[in-house]
């Protein structure tokens, strides 16, 4: 296996238990469920979510919940994780069956994202929450910046995503409005061919549409 000292240098963390690092880099095509990185991936997803939520809460003290939620979704999704994985050149360290590697598995964004989550869990288990936070801050710092170019409103991002799949642009429809005239709450439903309809609510139609788009993006992230 490729020298893991080089990877530890990139991570900015040296493992006490090297087996945790090896497990985080082991694909299910090579080992049993006790030895591959799938369980670590599950834990890493939760650790990343918690730390990013805390960092956003601290850094954007004036941001409303909706904005924090949008930022959080974009910071922890598979696309961002795969970008971090590429920057770490994780592909060259992944352990997988020969056939999987031959088919380009070590370059697949989904596998890089999974391995990145597993690495976060391994660091957490080996060095605690502070060690995991140091790693996440190091590689998510630019994305956390208020001027970071990753921020794109949910409606625009959703439209790009569904049109890339050959679908028509999302259609938004107001399905409810409650509250007094000076403080209404709108409910908007979003419709996309082949996808379930979801709803969002907000103090304006635009805010409700953003929330609906955000929820549909979450569905797509979870269900591919």
Buried (B, 14 or more C-beta within 10 A) or exposed (E): EEEBEEBBEBBEBEBEEEEBBBBBBBBBBBBEEEBBBBBBBEBBBBBBBBBBBEBBEEEBEEBEEBBBBBBBBBBBBBEBBBBBBBEBBBBEBBBBBEEBBEEEBBEBBEBBBBBBBBBBBBBBBBBEEEBBBBBBBEBBEEBBEEEBEBBEBBBEBBBEBBEEEEBEEBEBEEEEEEEEEEEEBBBBBBBBEEBEEBBBBBBEBBBBBBBBBBBBBBEBBEEE
